[in-house]
Amino acid sequence: MALVNNRADVPVTIDESKCIDGCRLCVDMCPLDSLAINPETNKAYMHVDECWYCGPCAARCPTDAVTINMPYLLR
């Protein structure tokens, strides 16, 4: 059986190197509860792939650790 290499783009990514330890601004602003705090690293991550891009997570991040990967027409 051959393996298929697929690249899956998620709507929101968090750059953990920019994320402030213990910061919850993006998590608290997400109305869909798509973001959460990783208990091991104490940094934000997207725990479900259910984003409609409302924008507060990216707008409230003080370090620009949140990246939105959605088509222009959906913004």
All heavy atoms as a GROMACS GRO file, in nm:
protein
  572
    1MET      N    1   0.084  -0.116   0.000
    1MET     CA    2   0.000   0.000   0.000
    1MET      C    3   0.090   0.124   0.000
    1MET      O    4   0.179   0.136   0.080
    1MET     CB    5  -0.092  -0.001   0.123
    1MET     CG    6  -0.174   0.124   0.134
    1MET     SD    7  -0.275   0.127   0.282
    1MET     CE    8  -0.412   0.031   0.228
    2ALA      N    9   0.062   0.215  -0.090
    2ALA     CA   10   0.141   0.338  -0.100
    2ALA      C   11   0.085   0.445  -0.006
    2ALA      O   12  -0.034   0.454   0.017
    2ALA     CB   13   0.137   0.390  -0.243
    3LEU      N   14   0.176   0.523   0.049
    3LEU     CA   15   0.136   0.634   0.135
    3LEU      C   16   0.119   0.758   0.050
    3LEU      O   17   0.195   0.783  -0.042
    3LEU     CB   18   0.240   0.659   0.243
    3LEU     CG   19   0.261   0.546   0.343
    3LEU    CD1   20   0.376   0.581   0.436
    3LEU    CD2   21   0.135   0.524   0.422
    4VAL      N   22   0.020   0.837   0.083
    4VAL     CA   23  -0.004   0.962   0.012
    4VAL      C   24   0.043   1.076   0.102
    4VAL      O   25   0.004   1.086   0.217
    4VAL     CB   26  -0.154   0.978  -0.020
    4VAL    CG1   27  -0.180   1.112  -0.085
    4VAL    CG2   28  -0.202   0.865  -0.106
    5ASN      N   29   0.128   1.157   0.045
    5ASN     CA   30   0.175   1.273   0.120
    5ASN      C   31   0.085   1.392   0.092
    5ASN      O   32   0.089   1.449  -0.014
    5ASN     CB   33   0.319   1.307   0.082
    5ASN     CG   34   0.416   1.200   0.124
    5ASN    OD1   35   0.395   1.135   0.224
    5ASN    ND2   36   0.521   1.181   0.046
    6ASN      N   37   0.002   1.426   0.188
    6ASN     CA   38  -0.087   1.541   0.175
    6ASN      C   39  -0.041   1.650   0.269
    6ASN      O   40  -0.001   1.623   0.381
    6ASN     CB   41  -0.231   1.504   0.213
    6ASN     CG   42  -0.299   1.423   0.107
    6ASN    OD1   43  -0.245   1.402   0.000
    6ASN    ND2   44  -0.419   1.377   0.136
    7ARG      N   45  -0.052   1.771   0.221
    7ARG     CA   46  -0.024   1.886   0.306
    7ARG      C   47  -0.158   1.945   0.346
    7ARG      O   48  -0.236   1.984   0.261
    7ARG     CB   49   0.058   1.989   0.231
    7ARG     CG   50   0.111   2.097   0.321
    7ARG     CD   51   0.186   2.194   0.240
    7ARG     NE   52   0.088   2.291   0.192
    7ARG     CZ   53   0.116   2.417   0.169
    7ARG    NH1   54   0.237   2.459   0.180
    7ARG    NH2   55   0.022   2.499   0.128
    8ALA      N   56  -0.183   1.950   0.473
    8ALA     CA   57  -0.309   2.006   0.522
    8ALA      C   58  -0.283   2.143   0.582
    8ALA      O   59  -0.197   2.157   0.669
    8ALA     CB   60  -0.371   1.914   0.625
    9ASP      N   61  -0.353   2.242   0.534
    9ASP     CA   62  -0.341   2.376   0.590
    9ASP      C   63  -0.450   2.395   0.694
    9ASP      O   64  -0.567   2.370   0.667
    9ASP     CB   65  -0.357   2.482   0.481
    9ASP     CG   66  -0.240   2.483   0.385
    9ASP    OD1   67  -0.127   2.452   0.428
    9ASP    OD2   68  -0.262   2.515   0.266
   10VAL      N   69  -0.411   2.439   0.810
   10VAL     CA   70  -0.508   2.470   0.914
   10VAL      C   71  -0.534   2.619   0.910
   10VAL      O   72  -0.448   2.698   0.871
   10VAL     CB   73  -0.458   2.425   1.053
   10VAL    CG1   74  -0.451   2.274   1.062
   10VAL    CG2   75  -0.326   2.488   1.087
   11PRO      N   76  -0.653   2.662   0.948
   11PRO     CA   77  -0.688   2.803   0.935
   11PRO      C   78  -0.608   2.897   1.024
   11PRO      O   79  -0.581   3.009   0.987
   11PRO     CB   80  -0.837   2.808   0.970
   11PRO     CG   81  -0.871   2.676   1.025
   11PRO     CD   82  -0.764   2.580   0.990
   12VAL      N   83  -0.571   2.853   1.142
   12VAL     CA   84  -0.496   2.937   1.234
   12VAL      C   85  -0.376   2.859   1.286
   12VAL      O   86  -0.390   2.744   1.327
   12VAL     CB   87  -0.584   2.982   1.354
   12VAL    CG1   88  -0.504   3.061   1.455
   12VAL    CG2   89  -0.703   3.062   1.306
   13THR      N   90  -0.260   2.924   1.282
   13THR     CA   91  -0.141   2.861   1.339
   13THR      C   92  -0.082   2.955   1.444
   13THR      O   93  -0.093   3.078   1.433
   13THR     CB   94  -0.034   2.831   1.232
   13THR    OG1   95  -0.002   2.951   1.162
   13THR    CG2   96  -0.081   2.726   1.135
   14ILE      N   97  -0.022   2.896   1.544
   14ILE     CA   98   0.042   2.972   1.651
   14ILE      C   99   0.192   2.942   1.644
   14ILE      O  100   0.232   2.827   1.649
   14ILE     CB  101  -0.011   2.930   1.789
   14ILE    CG1  102  -0.164   2.934   1.795
   14ILE    CG2  103   0.051   3.014   1.900
   14ILE    CD1  104  -0.225   3.070   1.793
   15ASP      N  105   0.272   3.046   1.630
   15ASP     CA  106   0.417   3.031   1.633
   15ASP      C  107   0.459   3.025   1.780
   15ASP      O  108   0.463   3.126   1.849
   15ASP     CB  109   0.483   3.149   1.562
   15ASP     CG  110   0.634   3.134   1.553
   15ASP    OD1  111   0.691   3.044   1.618
   15ASP    OD2  112   0.695   3.214   1.480
   16GLU      N  113   0.489   2.904   1.825
   16GLU     CA  114   0.519   2.883   1.966
   16GLU      C  115   0.643   2.960   2.011
   16GLU      O  116   0.653   2.999   2.128
   16GLU     CB  117   0.536   2.734   1.994
   16GLU     CG  118   0.524   2.700   2.141
   16GLU     CD  119   0.518   2.552   2.166
   16GLU    OE1  120   0.416   2.491   2.128
   16GLU    OE2  121   0.614   2.499   2.222
   17SER      N  122   0.735   2.987   1.919
   17SER     CA  123   0.854   3.062   1.958
   17SER      C  124   0.822   3.208   1.989
   17SER      O  125   0.894   3.274   2.064
   17SER     CB  126   0.960   3.054   1.847
   17SER     OG  127   0.916   3.122   1.730
   18LYS      N  128   0.714   3.261   1.933
   18LYS     CA  129   0.671   3.399   1.961
   18LYS      C  130   0.569   3.406   2.074
   18LYS      O  131   0.548   3.513   2.130
   18LYS     CB  132   0.608   3.461   1.836
   18LYS     CG  133   0.703   3.484   1.723
   18LYS     CD  134   0.628   3.547   1.607
   18LYS     CE  135   0.716   3.571   1.488
   18LYS     NZ  136   0.638   3.629   1.376
   19CYS      N  137   0.506   3.296   2.104
   19CYS     CA  138   0.398   3.293   2.203
   19CYS      C  139   0.455   3.315   2.344
   19CYS      O  140   0.555   3.254   2.382
   19CYS     CB  141   0.329   3.157   2.196
   19CYS     SG  142   0.176   3.148   2.288
   20ILE      N  143   0.391   3.403   2.419
   20ILE     CA  144   0.434   3.434   2.556
   20ILE      C  145   0.382   3.326   2.649
   20ILE      O  146   0.263   3.291   2.646
   20ILE     CB  147   0.380   3.573   2.598
   20ILE    CG1  148   0.435   3.681   2.506
   20ILE    CG2  149   0.414   3.601   2.744
   20ILE    CD1  150   0.371   3.816   2.525
   21ASP      N  151   0.469   3.277   2.732
   21ASP     CA  152   0.435   3.171   2.826
   21ASP      C  153   0.323   3.218   2.919
   21ASP      O  154   0.337   3.317   2.989
   21ASP     CB  155   0.560   3.134   2.907
   21ASP     CG  156   0.541   3.012   2.993
   21ASP    OD1  157   0.458   2.926   2.957
   21ASP    OD2  158   0.609   3.000   3.096
   22GLY      N  159   0.210   3.148   2.916
   22GLY     CA  160   0.097   3.179   3.002
   22GLY      C  161   0.000   3.283   2.948
   22GLY      O  162  -0.102   3.308   3.010
   23CYS      N  163   0.030   3.343   2.834
   23CYS     CA  164  -0.061   3.442   2.776
   23CYS      C  165  -0.187   3.372   2.725
   23CYS      O  166  -0.181   3.269   2.660
   23CYS     CB  167   0.009   3.515   2.661
   23CYS     SG  168  -0.095   3.637   2.578
   24ARG      N  169  -0.304   3.431   2.752
   24ARG     CA  170  -0.432   3.371   2.713
   24ARG      C  171  -0.517   3.463   2.627
   24ARG      O  172  -0.636   3.438   2.608
   24ARG     CB  173  -0.513   3.334   2.838
   24ARG     CG  174  -0.451   3.231   2.927
   24ARG     CD  175  -0.548   3.190   3.035
   24ARG     NE  176  -0.678   3.157   2.983
   24ARG     CZ  177  -0.717   3.036   2.943
   24ARG    NH1  178  -0.634   2.936   2.952
   24ARG    NH2  179  -0.839   3.016   2.896
   25LEU      N  180  -0.461   3.573   2.576
   25LEU     CA  181  -0.542   3.670   2.502
   25LEU      C  182  -0.614   3.607   2.383
   25LEU      O  183  -0.734   3.627   2.366
   25LEU     CB  184  -0.454   3.786   2.454
   25LEU     CG  185  -0.409   3.883   2.563
   25LEU    CD1  186  -0.314   3.986   2.505
   25LEU    CD2  187  -0.528   3.950   2.626
   26CYS      N  188  -0.544   3.532   2.300
   26CYS     CA  189  -0.609   3.471   2.182
   26CYS      C  190  -0.710   3.365   2.222
   26CYS      O  191  -0.816   3.354   2.162
   26CYS     CB  192  -0.505   3.415   2.086
   26CYS     SG  193  -0.406   3.281   2.152
   27VAL      N  194  -0.679   3.289   2.325
   27VAL     CA  195  -0.769   3.183   2.371
   27VAL      C  196  -0.898   3.244   2.426
   27VAL      O  197  -1.008   3.198   2.395
   27VAL     CB  198  -0.699   3.096   2.478
   27VAL    CG1  199  -0.796   2.995   2.537
   27VAL    CG2  200  -0.577   3.028   2.421
   28ASP      N  201  -0.884   3.350   2.504
   28ASP     CA  202  -1.002   3.414   2.563
   28ASP      C  203  -1.087   3.486   2.459
   28ASP      O  204  -1.208   3.500   2.477
   28ASP     CB  205  -0.959   3.513   2.671
   28ASP     CG  206  -0.898   3.444   2.792
   28ASP    OD1  207  -0.924   3.323   2.810
   28ASP    OD2  208  -0.825   3.511   2.867
   29MET      N  209  -1.027   3.531   2.349
   29MET     CA  210  -1.101   3.605   2.247
   29MET      C  211  -1.169   3.515   2.144
   29MET      O  212  -1.254   3.561   2.070
   29MET     CB  213  -1.007   3.701   2.172
   29MET     CG  214  -0.953   3.812   2.259
   29MET     SD  215  -1.078   3.911   2.340
   29MET     CE  216  -1.164   3.982   2.204
   30CYS      N  217  -1.136   3.388   2.141
   30CYS     CA  218  -1.190   3.297   2.039
   30CYS      C  219  -1.334   3.257   2.074
   30CYS      O  220  -1.358   3.187   2.172
   30CYS     CB  221  -1.104   3.173   2.026
   30CYS     SG  222  -1.163   3.059   1.900
   31PRO      N  223  -1.434   3.301   1.994
   31PRO     CA  224  -1.573   3.266   2.025
   31PRO      C  225  -1.607   3.120   1.997
   31PRO      O  226  -1.707   3.069   2.046
   31PRO     CB  227  -1.654   3.359   1.935
   31PRO     CG  228  -1.564   3.390   1.821
   31PRO     CD  229  -1.425   3.387   1.877
   32LEU      N  230  -1.525   3.052   1.916
   32LEU     CA  231  -1.552   2.912   1.884
   32LEU      C  232  -1.474   2.814   1.972
   32LEU      O  233  -1.483   2.694   1.954
   32LEU     CB  234  -1.516   2.885   1.737
   32LEU     CG  235  -1.598   2.964   1.636
   32LEU    CD1  236  -1.544   2.940   1.495
   32LEU    CD2  237  -1.744   2.924   1.644
   33ASP      N  238  -1.395   2.866   2.064
   33ASP     CA  239  -1.311   2.783   2.151
   33ASP      C  240  -1.221   2.690   2.070
   33ASP      O  241  -1.201   2.574   2.107
   33ASP     CB  242  -1.396   2.705   2.251
   33ASP     CG  243  -1.465   2.795   2.351
   33ASP    OD1  244  -1.406   2.900   2.385
   33ASP    OD2  245  -1.576   2.761   2.395
   34SER      N  246  -1.167   2.740   1.961
   34SER     CA  247  -1.076   2.662   1.878
   34SER      C  248  -0.935   2.660   1.933
   34SER      O  249  -0.856   2.572   1.901
   34SER     CB  250  -1.072   2.719   1.735
   34SER     OG  251  -1.198   2.712   1.675
   35LEU      N  252  -0.901   2.759   2.013
   35LEU     CA  253  -0.767   2.769   2.070
   35LEU      C  254  -0.769   2.724   2.215
   35LEU      O  255  -0.869   2.738   2.285
   35LEU     CB  256  -0.717   2.913   2.061
   35LEU     CG  257  -0.708   2.971   1.920
   35LEU    CD1  258  -0.676   3.119   1.926
   35LEU    CD2  259  -0.606   2.897   1.837
   36ALA      N  260  -0.657   2.672   2.259
   36ALA     CA  261  -0.644   2.626   2.398
   36ALA      C  262  -0.498   2.645   2.441
   36ALA      O  263  -0.411   2.673   2.359
   36ALA     CB  264  -0.684   2.480   2.411
   37ILE      N  265  -0.474   2.627   2.569
   37ILE     CA  266  -0.339   2.633   2.624
   37ILE      C  267  -0.287   2.490   2.639
   37ILE      O  268  -0.352   2.406   2.699
   37ILE     CB  269  -0.337   2.705   2.760
   37ILE    CG1  270  -0.384   2.850   2.745
   37ILE    CG2  271  -0.198   2.700   2.823
   37ILE    CD1  272  -0.292   2.939   2.664
   38ASN      N  273  -0.170   2.465   2.582
   38ASN     CA  274  -0.106   2.335   2.593
   38ASN      C  275  -0.053   2.321   2.736
   38ASN      O  276   0.029   2.401   2.779
   38ASN     CB  277   0.009   2.326   2.492
   38ASN     CG  278   0.075   2.191   2.490
   38ASN    OD1  279   0.068   2.115   2.586
   38ASN    ND2  280   0.142   2.161   2.381
   39PRO      N  281  -0.098   2.221   2.811
   39PRO     CA  282  -0.054   2.207   2.950
   39PRO      C  283   0.095   2.177   2.964
   39PRO      O  284   0.154   2.205   3.067
   39PRO     CB  285  -0.140   2.093   3.005
   39PRO     CG  286  -0.198   2.025   2.887
   39PRO     CD  287  -0.195   2.120   2.772
   40GLU      N  288   0.156   2.121   2.861
   40GLU     CA  289   0.299   2.088   2.868
   40GLU      C  290   0.388   2.210   2.845
   40GLU      O  291   0.491   2.225   2.910
   40GLU     CB  292   0.333   1.978   2.767
   40GLU     CG  293   0.266   1.847   2.798
   40GLU     CD  294   0.293   1.742   2.691
   40GLU    OE1  295   0.374   1.768   2.601
   40GLU    OE2  296   0.231   1.635   2.699
   41THR      N  297   0.348   2.296   2.750
   41THR     CA  298   0.432   2.412   2.716
   41THR      C  299   0.378   2.542   2.776
   41THR      O  300   0.448   2.643   2.777
   41THR     CB  301   0.443   2.429   2.564
   41THR    OG1  302   0.312   2.456   2.510
   41THR    CG2  303   0.504   2.306   2.499
   42ASN      N  304   0.251   2.542   2.820
   42ASN     CA  305   0.184   2.660   2.873
   42ASN      C  306   0.171   2.770   2.767
   42ASN      O  307   0.172   2.888   2.798
   42ASN     CB  308   0.255   2.712   2.999
   42ASN     CG  309   0.162   2.788   3.089
   42ASN    OD1  310   0.041   2.764   3.088
   42ASN    ND2  311   0.215   2.880   3.165
   43LYS      N  312   0.161   2.728   2.640
   43LYS     CA  313   0.145   2.822   2.528
   43LYS      C  314   0.022   2.783   2.447
   43LYS      O  315  -0.025   2.670   2.453
   43LYS     CB  316   0.270   2.822   2.441
   43LYS     CG  317   0.391   2.873   2.518
   43LYS     CD  318   0.510   2.887   2.432
   43LYS     CE  319   0.625   2.944   2.515
   43LYS     NZ  320   0.740   2.974   2.435
   44ALA      N  321  -0.029   2.878   2.371
   44ALA     CA  322  -0.152   2.856   2.294
   44ALA      C  323  -0.127   2.763   2.175
   44ALA      O  324  -0.017   2.757   2.121
   44ALA     CB  325  -0.207   2.988   2.245
   45TYR      N  326  -0.233   2.692   2.136
   45TYR     CA  327  -0.232   2.611   2.014
   45TYR      C  328  -0.376   2.594   1.968
   45TYR      O  329  -0.470   2.616   2.043
   45TYR     CB  330  -0.164   2.476   2.037
   45TYR     CG  331  -0.248   2.376   2.114
   45TYR    CD1  332  -0.312   2.271   2.048
   45TYR    CD2  333  -0.265   2.387   2.252
   45TYR    CE1  334  -0.389   2.180   2.118
   45TYR    CE2  335  -0.341   2.296   2.322
   45TYR     CZ  336  -0.403   2.194   2.255
   45TYR     OH  337  -0.480   2.103   2.323
   46MET      N  338  -0.392   2.557   1.841
   46MET     CA  339  -0.526   2.535   1.787
   46MET      C  340  -0.561   2.388   1.810
   46MET      O  341  -0.504   2.299   1.749
   46MET     CB  342  -0.530   2.570   1.639
   46MET     CG  343  -0.668   2.565   1.583
   46MET     SD  344  -0.677   2.657   1.431
   46MET     CE  345  -0.848   2.645   1.399
   47HIS      N  346  -0.657   2.364   1.899
   47HIS     CA  347  -0.688   2.224   1.934
   47HIS      C  348  -0.799   2.164   1.850
   47HIS      O  349  -0.818   2.043   1.852
   47HIS     CB  350  -0.716   2.210   2.084
   47HIS     CG  351  -0.848   2.264   2.128
   47HIS    ND1  352  -0.956   2.184   2.149
   47HIS    CD2  353  -0.891   2.389   2.154
   47HIS    CE1  354  -1.059   2.257   2.187
   47HIS    NE2  355  -1.022   2.382   2.191
   48VAL      N  356  -0.873   2.245   1.775
   48VAL     CA  357  -0.971   2.195   1.680
   48VAL      C  358  -0.960   2.276   1.552
   48VAL      O  359  -0.918   2.391   1.553
   48VAL     CB  360  -1.117   2.201   1.733
   48VAL    CG1  361  -1.137   2.109   1.850
   48VAL    CG2  362  -1.156   2.341   1.768
   49ASP      N  363  -0.997   2.217   1.442
   49ASP     CA  364  -0.986   2.283   1.312
   49ASP      C  365  -1.122   2.339   1.271
   49ASP      O  366  -1.180   2.300   1.172
   49ASP     CB  367  -0.934   2.182   1.209
   49ASP     CG  368  -0.894   2.248   1.079
   49ASP    OD1  369  -0.877   2.371   1.078
   49ASP    OD2  370  -0.881   2.178   0.979
   50GLU      N  371  -1.175   2.429   1.351
   50GLU     CA  372  -1.309   2.484   1.330
   50GLU      C  373  -1.306   2.636   1.338
   50GLU      O  374  -1.359   2.695   1.429
   50GLU     CB  375  -1.405   2.431   1.437
   50GLU     CG  376  -1.426   2.283   1.433
   50GLU     CD  377  -1.516   2.240   1.320
   50GLU    OE1  378  -1.596   2.321   1.274
   50GLU    OE2  379  -1.502   2.125   1.277
   51CYS      N  380  -1.238   2.700   1.246
   51CYS     CA  381  -1.225   2.845   1.252
   51CYS      C  382  -1.300   2.909   1.136
   51CYS      O  383  -1.288   2.865   1.022
   51CYS     CB  384  -1.078   2.884   1.247
   51CYS     SG  385  -1.052   3.061   1.254
   52TRP      N  386  -1.374   3.016   1.167
   52TRP     CA  387  -1.444   3.093   1.063
   52TRP      C  388  -1.380   3.229   1.044
   52TRP      O  389  -1.435   3.315   0.980
   52TRP     CB  390  -1.592   3.108   1.099
   52TRP     CG  391  -1.661   2.978   1.092
   52TRP    CD1  392  -1.681   2.891   1.194
   52TRP    CD2  393  -1.716   2.916   0.976
   52TRP    NE1  394  -1.746   2.780   1.149
   52TRP    CE2  395  -1.770   2.793   1.015
   52TRP    CE3  396  -1.726   2.955   0.843
   52TRP    CZ2  397  -1.831   2.708   0.925
   52TRP    CZ3  398  -1.787   2.870   0.754
   52TRP    CH2  399  -1.840   2.748   0.795
   53TYR      N  400  -1.265   3.250   1.104
   53TYR     CA  401  -1.190   3.375   1.099
   53TYR      C  402  -1.274   3.495   1.135
   53TYR      O  403  -1.325   3.567   1.051
   53TYR     CB  404  -1.123   3.398   0.964
   53TYR     CG  405  -1.041   3.526   0.967
   53TYR    CD1  406  -0.924   3.532   1.036
   53TYR    CD2  407  -1.088   3.641   0.903
   53TYR    CE1  408  -0.852   3.649   1.042
   53TYR    CE2  409  -1.016   3.759   0.909
   53TYR     CZ  410  -0.898   3.761   0.978
   53TYR     OH  411  -0.827   3.877   0.985
   54CYS      N  412  -1.287   3.516   1.261
   54CYS     CA  413  -1.352   3.638   1.308
   54CYS      C  414  -1.248   3.745   1.338
   54CYS      O  415  -1.280   3.862   1.342
   54CYS     CB  416  -1.439   3.609   1.430
   54CYS     SG  417  -1.347   3.532   1.563
   55GLY      N  418  -1.123   3.707   1.359
   55GLY     CA  419  -1.015   3.803   1.370
   55GLY      C  420  -0.962   3.839   1.506
   55GLY      O  421  -0.848   3.883   1.516
   56PRO      N  422  -1.038   3.827   1.615
   56PRO     CA  423  -0.986   3.875   1.743
   56PRO      C  424  -0.858   3.806   1.789
   56PRO      O  425  -0.777   3.868   1.855
   56PRO     CB  426  -1.099   3.849   1.842
   56PRO     CG  427  -1.221   3.840   1.761
   56PRO     CD  428  -1.178   3.786   1.628
   57CYS      N  429  -0.842   3.681   1.757
   57CYS     CA  430  -0.722   3.611   1.804
   57CYS      C  431  -0.596   3.675   1.748
   57CYS      O  432  -0.500   3.700   1.820
   57CYS     CB  433  -0.728   3.463   1.771
   57CYS     SG  434  -0.740   3.426   1.594
   58ALA      N  435  -0.595   3.706   1.619
   58ALA     CA  436  -0.479   3.769   1.557
   58ALA      C  437  -0.465   3.914   1.600
   58ALA      O  438  -0.355   3.964   1.622
   58ALA     CB  439  -0.488   3.758   1.406
   59ALA      N  440  -0.576   3.983   1.614
   59ALA     CA  441  -0.573   4.125   1.649
   59ALA      C  442  -0.524   4.147   1.792
   59ALA      O  443  -0.459   4.248   1.819
   59ALA     CB  444  -0.712   4.185   1.632
   60ARG      N  445  -0.552   4.056   1.882
   60ARG     CA  446  -0.515   4.075   2.022
   60ARG      C  447  -0.378   4.021   2.059
   60ARG      O  448  -0.329   4.049   2.168
   60ARG     CB  449  -0.619   4.008   2.112
   60ARG     CG  450  -0.758   4.063   2.098
   60ARG     CD  451  -0.774   4.193   2.166
   60ARG     NE  452  -0.770   4.169   2.310
   60ARG     CZ  453  -0.778   4.264   2.399
   60ARG    NH1  454  -0.789   4.388   2.362
   60ARG    NH2  455  -0.775   4.236   2.527
   61CYS      N  456  -0.314   3.948   1.971
   61CYS     CA  457  -0.183   3.890   2.003
   61CYS      C  458  -0.076   3.999   2.004
   61CYS      O  459  -0.051   4.062   1.902
   61CYS     CB  460  -0.148   3.781   1.903
   61CYS     SG  461   0.010   3.703   1.942
   62PRO      N  462  -0.009   4.021   2.119
   62PRO     CA  463   0.091   4.128   2.127
   62PRO      C  464   0.221   4.097   2.053
   62PRO      O  465   0.299   4.187   2.026
   62PRO     CB  466   0.114   4.143   2.277
   62PRO     CG  467   0.081   4.009   2.333
   62PRO     CD  468  -0.029   3.955   2.246
   63THR      N  469   0.245   3.970   2.018
   63THR     CA  470   0.372   3.933   1.954
   63THR      C  471   0.354   3.885   1.810
   63THR      O  472   0.450   3.837   1.751
   63THR     CB  473   0.441   3.822   2.035
   63THR    OG1  474   0.357   3.706   2.036
   63THR    CG2  475   0.472   3.866   2.176
   64ASP      N  476   0.234   3.896   1.756
   64ASP     CA  477   0.204   3.847   1.620
   64ASP      C  478   0.236   3.699   1.603
   64ASP      O  479   0.281   3.655   1.498
   64ASP     CB  480   0.279   3.929   1.514
   64ASP     CG  481   0.231   4.071   1.507
   64ASP    OD1  482   0.110   4.094   1.529
   64ASP    OD2  483   0.313   4.162   1.481
   65ALA      N  484   0.209   3.621   1.706
   65ALA     CA  485   0.232   3.477   1.701
   65ALA      C  486   0.120   3.404   1.628
   65ALA      O  487   0.137   3.289   1.587
   65ALA     CB  488   0.246   3.421   1.842
   66VAL      N  489   0.006   3.470   1.608
   66VAL     CA  490  -0.110   3.408   1.543
   66VAL      C  491  -0.108   3.442   1.394
   66VAL      O  492  -0.099   3.558   1.356
   66VAL     CB  493  -0.242   3.457   1.605
   66VAL    CG1  494  -0.360   3.393   1.537
   66VAL    CG2  495  -0.245   3.429   1.754
   67THR      N  496  -0.114   3.338   1.311
   67THR     CA  497  -0.118   3.356   1.166
   67THR      C  498  -0.248   3.298   1.113
   67THR      O  499  -0.286   3.186   1.147
   67THR     CB  500   0.000   3.284   1.099
   67THR    OG1  501   0.122   3.334   1.154
   67THR    CG2  502   0.001   3.305   0.949
   68ILE      N  503  -0.317   3.376   1.029
   68ILE     CA  504  -0.442   3.332   0.968
   68ILE      C  505  -0.412   3.284   0.828
   68ILE      O  506  -0.353   3.356   0.748
   68ILE     CB  507  -0.544   3.448   0.962
   68ILE    CG1  508  -0.563   3.511   1.100
   68ILE    CG2  509  -0.675   3.403   0.904
   68ILE    CD1  510  -0.617   3.421   1.205
   69ASN      N  511  -0.452   3.161   0.797
   69ASN     CA  512  -0.429   3.100   0.665
   69ASN      C  513  -0.561   3.069   0.598
   69ASN      O  514  -0.597   2.954   0.579
   69ASN     CB  515  -0.349   2.971   0.678
   69ASN     CG  516  -0.213   2.993   0.737
   69ASN    OD1  517  -0.144   3.087   0.699
   69ASN    ND2  518  -0.174   2.910   0.831
   70MET      N  519  -0.636   3.175   0.564
   70MET     CA  520  -0.765   3.153   0.500
   70MET      C  521  -0.772   3.240   0.376
   70MET      O  522  -0.713   3.348   0.370
   70MET     CB  523  -0.879   3.186   0.596
   70MET     CG  524  -0.882   3.091   0.714
   70MET     SD  525  -1.025   3.116   0.817
   70MET     CE  526  -1.149   3.033   0.722
   71PRO      N  527  -0.849   3.199   0.276
   71PRO     CA  528  -0.863   3.278   0.154
   71PRO      C  529  -0.919   3.418   0.182
   71PRO      O  530  -0.997   3.437   0.275
   71PRO     CB  531  -0.962   3.198   0.070
   71PRO     CG  532  -0.957   3.060   0.124
   71PRO     CD  533  -0.922   3.073   0.269
   72TYR      N  534  -0.878   3.512   0.101
   72TYR     CA  535  -0.917   3.652   0.118
   72TYR      C  536  -1.068   3.672   0.124
   72TYR      O  537  -1.118   3.748   0.204
   72TYR     CB  538  -0.858   3.736   0.004
   72TYR     CG  539  -0.896   3.880   0.013
   72TYR    CD1  540  -0.838   3.964   0.106
   72TYR    CD2  541  -0.992   3.933  -0.074
   72TYR    CE1  542  -0.874   4.097   0.114
   72TYR    CE2  543  -1.028   4.066  -0.066
   72TYR     CZ  544  -0.968   4.148   0.028
   72TYR     OH  545  -1.004   4.277   0.037
   73LEU      N  546  -1.142   3.598   0.045
   73LEU     CA  547  -1.286   3.617   0.039
   73LEU      C  548  -1.359   3.576   0.166
   73LEU      O  549  -1.469   3.619   0.193
   73LEU     CB  550  -1.346   3.542  -0.080
   73LEU     CG  551  -1.302   3.595  -0.216
   73LEU    CD1  552  -1.358   3.507  -0.327
   73LEU    CD2  553  -1.349   3.739  -0.236
   74LEU      N  554  -1.296   3.492   0.248
   74LEU     CA  555  -1.360   3.451   0.371
   74LEU      C  556  -1.334   3.548   0.486
   74LEU      O  557  -1.396   3.540   0.588
   74LEU     CB  558  -1.311   3.312   0.411
   74LEU     CG  559  -1.354   3.198   0.321
   74LEU    CD1  560  -1.292   3.067   0.370
   74LEU    CD2  561  -1.503   3.186   0.315
   75ARG      N  562  -1.239   3.639   0.468
   75ARG     CA  563  -1.204   3.730   0.578
   75ARG      C  564  -1.305   3.836   0.595
   75ARG      O  565  -1.358   3.905   0.531
   75ARG     CB  566  -1.068   3.790   0.555
   75ARG     CG  567  -0.961   3.688   0.573
   75ARG     CD  568  -0.828   3.752   0.562
   75ARG     NE  569  -0.727   3.649   0.572
   75ARG     CZ  570  -0.601   3.671   0.586
   75ARG    NH1  571  -0.556   3.793   0.591
   75ARG    NH2  572  -0.516   3.574   0.593
   0.00000   0.00000   0.00000
